[in-house]
Amino acid sequence: MEIYSYQNDKLEASPEDVFAVINDDEQLKNIFSILKDIEYNTKGKRSKGTKFRITLGVRNKTYRFRNEITEYDENRRIVMKTKLKQGVITTLFNVEPSGTCTKLTVQSLIESGMGVRVFAMTAKPVVRSVMNKEMKKLEDAVAAESSL
């Protein structure tokens, strides 16, 4: 069941510039005000099998999640799984050329089950509201990166 979806096929930057932003922890922490920390449990920071924890601050609450990168294609794609009590969320970051622009797709899906559906339906409006604001900041960061 989908809990978040974003797509922009008119980013005025190269796919490499877009990927450079989403692949850089420090930039992500500066862009996403909800992202407080990223702690790695493996030596590699960006490869298939990388395990890490993220700490998010949302509406005066702190959340920590265990994650694993399940797919990594340099300059194009990152897929990660996040384990919650309610289930597993799979998040995709996909970057591809789109004419003279770049298309960025971000999508989060949660394994469906009766309890998960209730959680997803409750969380989806909050996630959408918070993430849409954060994605606007990402678009601005991509624009700044491509102008360097």
PyMOL CGO cylinders between C-alpha atoms (Angstrom):
from pymol import cmd
from pymol.cgo import CYLINDER

trace = [
    CYLINDER, 0.00, 0.00, 0.00, 1.42, 3.37, -1.00, 0.3, 1, 1, 1, 1, 1, 1,
    CYLINDER, 1.42, 3.37, -1.00, 2.07, 5.89, 1.77, 0.3, 1, 1, 1, 1, 1, 1,
    CYLINDER, 2.07, 5.89, 1.77, 3.97, 8.50, -0.24, 0.3, 1, 1, 1, 1, 1, 1,
    CYLINDER, 3.97, 8.50, -0.24, 4.60, 9.32, -3.88, 0.3, 1, 1, 1, 1, 1, 1,
    CYLINDER, 4.60, 9.32, -3.88, 6.48, 12.21, -5.50, 0.3, 1, 1, 1, 1, 1, 1,
    CYLINDER, 6.48, 12.21, -5.50, 7.44, 12.74, -9.12, 0.3, 1, 1, 1, 1, 1, 1,
    CYLINDER, 7.44, 12.74, -9.12, 9.02, 15.67, -10.89, 0.3, 1, 1, 1, 1, 1, 1,
    CYLINDER, 9.02, 15.67, -10.89, 10.18, 15.27, -14.49, 0.3, 1, 1, 1, 1, 1, 1,
    CYLINDER, 10.18, 15.27, -14.49, 11.25, 18.88, -14.95, 0.3, 1, 1, 1, 1, 1, 1,
    CYLINDER, 11.25, 18.88, -14.95, 14.24, 19.25, -12.63, 0.3, 1, 1, 1, 1, 1, 1,
    CYLINDER, 14.24, 19.25, -12.63, 16.68, 21.51, -14.42, 0.3, 1, 1, 1, 1, 1, 1,
    CYLINDER, 16.68, 21.51, -14.42, 19.81, 19.60, -13.52, 0.3, 1, 1, 1, 1, 1, 1,
    CYLINDER, 19.81, 19.60, -13.52, 21.69, 16.58, -14.78, 0.3, 1, 1, 1, 1, 1, 1,
    CYLINDER, 21.69, 16.58, -14.78, 20.80, 13.16, -13.37, 0.3, 1, 1, 1, 1, 1, 1,
    CYLINDER, 20.80, 13.16, -13.37, 24.27, 13.11, -11.78, 0.3, 1, 1, 1, 1, 1, 1,
    CYLINDER, 24.27, 13.11, -11.78, 23.61, 16.44, -9.99, 0.3, 1, 1, 1, 1, 1, 1,
    CYLINDER, 23.61, 16.44, -9.99, 20.23, 15.24, -8.72, 0.3, 1, 1, 1, 1, 1, 1,
    CYLINDER, 20.23, 15.24, -8.72, 21.71, 11.95, -7.53, 0.3, 1, 1, 1, 1, 1, 1,
    CYLINDER, 21.71, 11.95, -7.53, 24.62, 13.76, -5.86, 0.3, 1, 1, 1, 1, 1, 1,
    CYLINDER, 24.62, 13.76, -5.86, 22.13, 15.55, -3.61, 0.3, 1, 1, 1, 1, 1, 1,
    CYLINDER, 22.13, 15.55, -3.61, 20.07, 12.49, -2.65, 0.3, 1, 1, 1, 1, 1, 1,
    CYLINDER, 20.07, 12.49, -2.65, 23.24, 10.46, -2.14, 0.3, 1, 1, 1, 1, 1, 1,
    CYLINDER, 23.24, 10.46, -2.14, 24.91, 12.89, 0.31, 0.3, 1, 1, 1, 1, 1, 1,
    CYLINDER, 24.91, 12.89, 0.31, 24.02, 12.51, 4.00, 0.3, 1, 1, 1, 1, 1, 1,
    CYLINDER, 24.02, 12.51, 4.00, 25.10, 16.02, 4.96, 0.3, 1, 1, 1, 1, 1, 1,
    CYLINDER, 25.10, 16.02, 4.96, 23.05, 17.62, 2.21, 0.3, 1, 1, 1, 1, 1, 1,
    CYLINDER, 23.05, 17.62, 2.21, 20.05, 15.47, 3.16, 0.3, 1, 1, 1, 1, 1, 1,
    CYLINDER, 20.05, 15.47, 3.16, 20.35, 16.53, 6.82, 0.3, 1, 1, 1, 1, 1, 1,
    CYLINDER, 20.35, 16.53, 6.82, 20.53, 20.19, 5.76, 0.3, 1, 1, 1, 1, 1, 1,
    CYLINDER, 20.53, 20.19, 5.76, 17.56, 19.88, 3.38, 0.3, 1, 1, 1, 1, 1, 1,
    CYLINDER, 17.56, 19.88, 3.38, 15.20, 17.68, 5.37, 0.3, 1, 1, 1, 1, 1, 1,
    CYLINDER, 15.20, 17.68, 5.37, 14.47, 19.38, 8.67, 0.3, 1, 1, 1, 1, 1, 1,
    CYLINDER, 14.47, 19.38, 8.67, 12.88, 16.15, 9.94, 0.3, 1, 1, 1, 1, 1, 1,
    CYLINDER, 12.88, 16.15, 9.94, 16.13, 14.17, 9.40, 0.3, 1, 1, 1, 1, 1, 1,
    CYLINDER, 16.13, 14.17, 9.40, 18.16, 14.46, 12.58, 0.3, 1, 1, 1, 1, 1, 1,
    CYLINDER, 18.16, 14.46, 12.58, 20.79, 11.74, 12.25, 0.3, 1, 1, 1, 1, 1, 1,
    CYLINDER, 20.79, 11.74, 12.25, 22.07, 8.83, 10.15, 0.3, 1, 1, 1, 1, 1, 1,
    CYLINDER, 22.07, 8.83, 10.15, 24.17, 6.13, 11.83, 0.3, 1, 1, 1, 1, 1, 1,
    CYLINDER, 24.17, 6.13, 11.83, 25.77, 3.36, 9.78, 0.3, 1, 1, 1, 1, 1, 1,
    CYLINDER, 25.77, 3.36, 9.78, 26.10, -0.22, 11.04, 0.3, 1, 1, 1, 1, 1, 1,
    CYLINDER, 26.10, -0.22, 11.04, 28.21, -1.31, 8.06, 0.3, 1, 1, 1, 1, 1, 1,
    CYLINDER, 28.21, -1.31, 8.06, 31.48, 0.01, 6.62, 0.3, 1, 1, 1, 1, 1, 1,
    CYLINDER, 31.48, 0.01, 6.62, 30.03, 1.06, 3.28, 0.3, 1, 1, 1, 1, 1, 1,
    CYLINDER, 30.03, 1.06, 3.28, 27.69, 4.02, 3.24, 0.3, 1, 1, 1, 1, 1, 1,
    CYLINDER, 27.69, 4.02, 3.24, 26.18, 3.54, -0.18, 0.3, 1, 1, 1, 1, 1, 1,
    CYLINDER, 26.18, 3.54, -0.18, 25.95, 0.02, -1.54, 0.3, 1, 1, 1, 1, 1, 1,
    CYLINDER, 25.95, 0.02, -1.54, 23.57, -2.91, -1.60, 0.3, 1, 1, 1, 1, 1, 1,
    CYLINDER, 23.57, -2.91, -1.60, 23.41, -4.38, 1.91, 0.3, 1, 1, 1, 1, 1, 1,
    CYLINDER, 23.41, -4.38, 1.91, 24.31, -1.16, 3.74, 0.3, 1, 1, 1, 1, 1, 1,
    CYLINDER, 24.31, -1.16, 3.74, 22.54, -1.08, 7.12, 0.3, 1, 1, 1, 1, 1, 1,
    CYLINDER, 22.54, -1.08, 7.12, 21.87, 2.12, 9.00, 0.3, 1, 1, 1, 1, 1, 1,
    CYLINDER, 21.87, 2.12, 9.00, 19.55, 3.86, 11.44, 0.3, 1, 1, 1, 1, 1, 1,
    CYLINDER, 19.55, 3.86, 11.44, 17.87, 7.17, 10.84, 0.3, 1, 1, 1, 1, 1, 1,
    CYLINDER, 17.87, 7.17, 10.84, 16.49, 9.47, 13.48, 0.3, 1, 1, 1, 1, 1, 1,
    CYLINDER, 16.49, 9.47, 13.48, 13.55, 11.67, 12.49, 0.3, 1, 1, 1, 1, 1, 1,
    CYLINDER, 13.55, 11.67, 12.49, 11.95, 14.51, 14.40, 0.3, 1, 1, 1, 1, 1, 1,
    CYLINDER, 11.95, 14.51, 14.40, 8.31, 15.00, 13.41, 0.3, 1, 1, 1, 1, 1, 1,
    CYLINDER, 8.31, 15.00, 13.41, 5.87, 17.22, 15.28, 0.3, 1, 1, 1, 1, 1, 1,
    CYLINDER, 5.87, 17.22, 15.28, 7.91, 17.29, 18.51, 0.3, 1, 1, 1, 1, 1, 1,
    CYLINDER, 7.91, 17.29, 18.51, 8.43, 13.51, 18.53, 0.3, 1, 1, 1, 1, 1, 1,
    CYLINDER, 8.43, 13.51, 18.53, 11.58, 11.53, 17.79, 0.3, 1, 1, 1, 1, 1, 1,
    CYLINDER, 11.58, 11.53, 17.79, 11.50, 8.33, 15.76, 0.3, 1, 1, 1, 1, 1, 1,
    CYLINDER, 11.50, 8.33, 15.76, 14.36, 5.89, 15.03, 0.3, 1, 1, 1, 1, 1, 1,
    CYLINDER, 14.36, 5.89, 15.03, 14.18, 3.39, 12.21, 0.3, 1, 1, 1, 1, 1, 1,
    CYLINDER, 14.18, 3.39, 12.21, 16.40, 0.51, 11.05, 0.3, 1, 1, 1, 1, 1, 1,
    CYLINDER, 16.40, 0.51, 11.05, 17.09, 0.57, 7.32, 0.3, 1, 1, 1, 1, 1, 1,
    CYLINDER, 17.09, 0.57, 7.32, 18.88, -1.45, 4.68, 0.3, 1, 1, 1, 1, 1, 1,
    CYLINDER, 18.88, -1.45, 4.68, 19.76, -0.51, 1.12, 0.3, 1, 1, 1, 1, 1, 1,
    CYLINDER, 19.76, -0.51, 1.12, 18.44, -3.36, -1.03, 0.3, 1, 1, 1, 1, 1, 1,
    CYLINDER, 18.44, -3.36, -1.03, 19.34, -1.88, -4.41, 0.3, 1, 1, 1, 1, 1, 1,
    CYLINDER, 19.34, -1.88, -4.41, 21.93, 0.72, -5.40, 0.3, 1, 1, 1, 1, 1, 1,
    CYLINDER, 21.93, 0.72, -5.40, 22.68, 1.87, -8.95, 0.3, 1, 1, 1, 1, 1, 1,
    CYLINDER, 22.68, 1.87, -8.95, 25.17, 4.76, -8.98, 0.3, 1, 1, 1, 1, 1, 1,
    CYLINDER, 25.17, 4.76, -8.98, 23.64, 8.00, -10.30, 0.3, 1, 1, 1, 1, 1, 1,
    CYLINDER, 23.64, 8.00, -10.30, 20.26, 6.36, -10.91, 0.3, 1, 1, 1, 1, 1, 1,
    CYLINDER, 20.26, 6.36, -10.91, 18.53, 4.42, -8.14, 0.3, 1, 1, 1, 1, 1, 1,
    CYLINDER, 18.53, 4.42, -8.14, 18.42, 3.66, -4.42, 0.3, 1, 1, 1, 1, 1, 1,
    CYLINDER, 18.42, 3.66, -4.42, 15.91, 1.26, -2.87, 0.3, 1, 1, 1, 1, 1, 1,
    CYLINDER, 15.91, 1.26, -2.87, 15.80, 0.81, 0.88, 0.3, 1, 1, 1, 1, 1, 1,
    CYLINDER, 15.80, 0.81, 0.88, 13.69, -1.07, 3.37, 0.3, 1, 1, 1, 1, 1, 1,
    CYLINDER, 13.69, -1.07, 3.37, 12.69, 0.44, 6.70, 0.3, 1, 1, 1, 1, 1, 1,
    CYLINDER, 12.69, 0.44, 6.70, 11.52, -1.83, 9.51, 0.3, 1, 1, 1, 1, 1, 1,
    CYLINDER, 11.52, -1.83, 9.51, 8.70, -0.59, 11.74, 0.3, 1, 1, 1, 1, 1, 1,
    CYLINDER, 8.70, -0.59, 11.74, 6.57, -2.34, 14.33, 0.3, 1, 1, 1, 1, 1, 1,
    CYLINDER, 6.57, -2.34, 14.33, 3.69, -1.98, 11.87, 0.3, 1, 1, 1, 1, 1, 1,
    CYLINDER, 3.69, -1.98, 11.87, 5.53, -3.56, 8.93, 0.3, 1, 1, 1, 1, 1, 1,
    CYLINDER, 5.53, -3.56, 8.93, 8.25, -2.92, 6.35, 0.3, 1, 1, 1, 1, 1, 1,
    CYLINDER, 8.25, -2.92, 6.35, 8.34, 0.21, 4.20, 0.3, 1, 1, 1, 1, 1, 1,
    CYLINDER, 8.34, 0.21, 4.20, 10.14, 0.04, 0.85, 0.3, 1, 1, 1, 1, 1, 1,
    CYLINDER, 10.14, 0.04, 0.85, 11.29, 3.42, -0.43, 0.3, 1, 1, 1, 1, 1, 1,
    CYLINDER, 11.29, 3.42, -0.43, 12.52, 4.05, -3.97, 0.3, 1, 1, 1, 1, 1, 1,
    CYLINDER, 12.52, 4.05, -3.97, 14.57, 7.02, -5.17, 0.3, 1, 1, 1, 1, 1, 1,
    CYLINDER, 14.57, 7.02, -5.17, 14.85, 6.90, -8.96, 0.3, 1, 1, 1, 1, 1, 1,
    CYLINDER, 14.85, 6.90, -8.96, 16.66, 9.43, -11.16, 0.3, 1, 1, 1, 1, 1, 1,
    CYLINDER, 16.66, 9.43, -11.16, 16.47, 9.38, -14.96, 0.3, 1, 1, 1, 1, 1, 1,
    CYLINDER, 16.47, 9.38, -14.96, 17.01, 11.74, -17.88, 0.3, 1, 1, 1, 1, 1, 1,
    CYLINDER, 17.01, 11.74, -17.88, 13.88, 13.47, -19.19, 0.3, 1, 1, 1, 1, 1, 1,
    CYLINDER, 13.88, 13.47, -19.19, 14.77, 15.43, -22.31, 0.3, 1, 1, 1, 1, 1, 1,
    CYLINDER, 14.77, 15.43, -22.31, 16.94, 18.34, -21.20, 0.3, 1, 1, 1, 1, 1, 1,
    CYLINDER, 16.94, 18.34, -21.20, 15.75, 17.87, -17.60, 0.3, 1, 1, 1, 1, 1, 1,
    CYLINDER, 15.75, 17.87, -17.60, 15.83, 15.09, -15.04, 0.3, 1, 1, 1, 1, 1, 1,
    CYLINDER, 15.83, 15.09, -15.04, 12.97, 13.06, -13.63, 0.3, 1, 1, 1, 1, 1, 1,
    CYLINDER, 12.97, 13.06, -13.63, 13.03, 12.24, -9.91, 0.3, 1, 1, 1, 1, 1, 1,
    CYLINDER, 13.03, 12.24, -9.91, 10.62, 9.70, -8.47, 0.3, 1, 1, 1, 1, 1, 1,
    CYLINDER, 10.62, 9.70, -8.47, 10.29, 8.99, -4.75, 0.3, 1, 1, 1, 1, 1, 1,
    CYLINDER, 10.29, 8.99, -4.75, 7.82, 6.34, -3.65, 0.3, 1, 1, 1, 1, 1, 1,
    CYLINDER, 7.82, 6.34, -3.65, 7.20, 4.61, -0.33, 0.3, 1, 1, 1, 1, 1, 1,
    CYLINDER, 7.20, 4.61, -0.33, 5.12, 1.46, -0.03, 0.3, 1, 1, 1, 1, 1, 1,
    CYLINDER, 5.12, 1.46, -0.03, 4.24, -0.49, 3.11, 0.3, 1, 1, 1, 1, 1, 1,
    CYLINDER, 4.24, -0.49, 3.11, 3.47, -4.19, 3.16, 0.3, 1, 1, 1, 1, 1, 1,
    CYLINDER, 3.47, -4.19, 3.16, -0.25, -4.50, 3.41, 0.3, 1, 1, 1, 1, 1, 1,
    CYLINDER, -0.25, -4.50, 3.41, -2.16, -6.30, 6.12, 0.3, 1, 1, 1, 1, 1, 1,
    CYLINDER, -2.16, -6.30, 6.12, -5.23, -5.30, 8.10, 0.3, 1, 1, 1, 1, 1, 1,
    CYLINDER, -5.23, -5.30, 8.10, -3.33, -3.56, 10.93, 0.3, 1, 1, 1, 1, 1, 1,
    CYLINDER, -3.33, -3.56, 10.93, -0.94, -2.00, 8.44, 0.3, 1, 1, 1, 1, 1, 1,
    CYLINDER, -0.94, -2.00, 8.44, -3.79, -0.54, 6.39, 0.3, 1, 1, 1, 1, 1, 1,
    CYLINDER, -3.79, -0.54, 6.39, -5.13, 1.35, 9.42, 0.3, 1, 1, 1, 1, 1, 1,
    CYLINDER, -5.13, 1.35, 9.42, -1.61, 2.63, 10.20, 0.3, 1, 1, 1, 1, 1, 1,
    CYLINDER, -1.61, 2.63, 10.20, -1.01, 3.63, 6.56, 0.3, 1, 1, 1, 1, 1, 1,
    CYLINDER, -1.01, 3.63, 6.56, -4.34, 5.42, 6.21, 0.3, 1, 1, 1, 1, 1, 1,
    CYLINDER, -4.34, 5.42, 6.21, -3.62, 7.34, 9.42, 0.3, 1, 1, 1, 1, 1, 1,
    CYLINDER, -3.62, 7.34, 9.42, 0.00, 8.14, 8.56, 0.3, 1, 1, 1, 1, 1, 1,
    CYLINDER, 0.00, 8.14, 8.56, -0.43, 8.95, 4.86, 0.3, 1, 1, 1, 1, 1, 1,
    CYLINDER, -0.43, 8.95, 4.86, -1.84, 12.51, 5.22, 0.3, 1, 1, 1, 1, 1, 1,
    CYLINDER, -1.84, 12.51, 5.22, 0.85, 13.46, 7.75, 0.3, 1, 1, 1, 1, 1, 1,
    CYLINDER, 0.85, 13.46, 7.75, 3.62, 11.93, 5.64, 0.3, 1, 1, 1, 1, 1, 1,
    CYLINDER, 3.62, 11.93, 5.64, 2.33, 13.67, 2.49, 0.3, 1, 1, 1, 1, 1, 1,
    CYLINDER, 2.33, 13.67, 2.49, 2.11, 17.06, 4.21, 0.3, 1, 1, 1, 1, 1, 1,
    CYLINDER, 2.11, 17.06, 4.21, 5.57, 16.87, 5.75, 0.3, 1, 1, 1, 1, 1, 1,
    CYLINDER, 5.57, 16.87, 5.75, 7.31, 15.30, 2.75, 0.3, 1, 1, 1, 1, 1, 1,
    CYLINDER, 7.31, 15.30, 2.75, 5.84, 17.66, 0.14, 0.3, 1, 1, 1, 1, 1, 1,
    CYLINDER, 5.84, 17.66, 0.14, 7.39, 20.60, 2.03, 0.3, 1, 1, 1, 1, 1, 1,
    CYLINDER, 7.39, 20.60, 2.03, 10.70, 18.75, 2.34, 0.3, 1, 1, 1, 1, 1, 1,
    CYLINDER, 10.70, 18.75, 2.34, 10.72, 17.79, -1.36, 0.3, 1, 1, 1, 1, 1, 1,
    CYLINDER, 10.72, 17.79, -1.36, 10.36, 21.45, -2.32, 0.3, 1, 1, 1, 1, 1, 1,
    CYLINDER, 10.36, 21.45, -2.32, 13.55, 22.13, -0.36, 0.3, 1, 1, 1, 1, 1, 1,
    CYLINDER, 13.55, 22.13, -0.36, 15.20, 19.23, -2.19, 0.3, 1, 1, 1, 1, 1, 1,
    CYLINDER, 15.20, 19.23, -2.19, 14.22, 20.77, -5.54, 0.3, 1, 1, 1, 1, 1, 1,
    CYLINDER, 14.22, 20.77, -5.54, 15.84, 24.05, -4.44, 0.3, 1, 1, 1, 1, 1, 1,
    CYLINDER, 15.84, 24.05, -4.44, 19.03, 22.20, -3.36, 0.3, 1, 1, 1, 1, 1, 1,
    CYLINDER, 19.03, 22.20, -3.36, 19.19, 20.40, -6.72, 0.3, 1, 1, 1, 1, 1, 1,
    CYLINDER, 19.19, 20.40, -6.72, 18.89, 23.74, -8.52, 0.3, 1, 1, 1, 1, 1, 1,
    CYLINDER, 18.89, 23.74, -8.52, 21.71, 25.16, -6.39, 0.3, 1, 1, 1, 1, 1, 1,
    CYLINDER, 21.71, 25.16, -6.39, 23.88, 22.05, -7.00, 0.3, 1, 1, 1, 1, 1, 1,
    CYLINDER, 23.88, 22.05, -7.00, 23.46, 22.29, -10.77, 0.3, 1, 1, 1, 1, 1, 1,
    CYLINDER, 23.46, 22.29, -10.77, 24.40, 25.98, -10.82, 0.3, 1, 1, 1, 1, 1, 1,
    CYLINDER, 24.40, 25.98, -10.82, 27.81, 25.28, -9.25, 0.3, 1, 1, 1, 1, 1, 1,
]
cmd.load_cgo(trace, "trace")
